[in-house]
Amino acid sequence: MNTYISEEEKLKHPYYKLMELRDDVLESELNTWSRLDLIEWLCWNDRNGVYRDEQSLQEFDNILSKEEAIEIITRQITEA
């Protein structure tokens, strides 16, 4: 099944809106999100990544901190 989302719909969706932000604006926005919201975005953006606590504990023996999640999101958005 091929799912298409229009540009108008993208602009309304918070995950897509986030991808349009840069620098201080992006960092400020990410700092308002909870750790779990950041992890949800990471899972949405990178389905093959290991971000959820259970998976992360099994794979790396630790969990993703809010600061690490912000760093990863920033890198994924700015390097896209």
Buried (B, 14 or more C-beta within 10 A) or exposed (E): EEEEEEEEEEEEEEEEEBBEBEEEEBEEBBEEBEBEBBBBBBBEBEEEBBBBEEBBEEEEEEBBEBEBBBEBBBEBBEEE
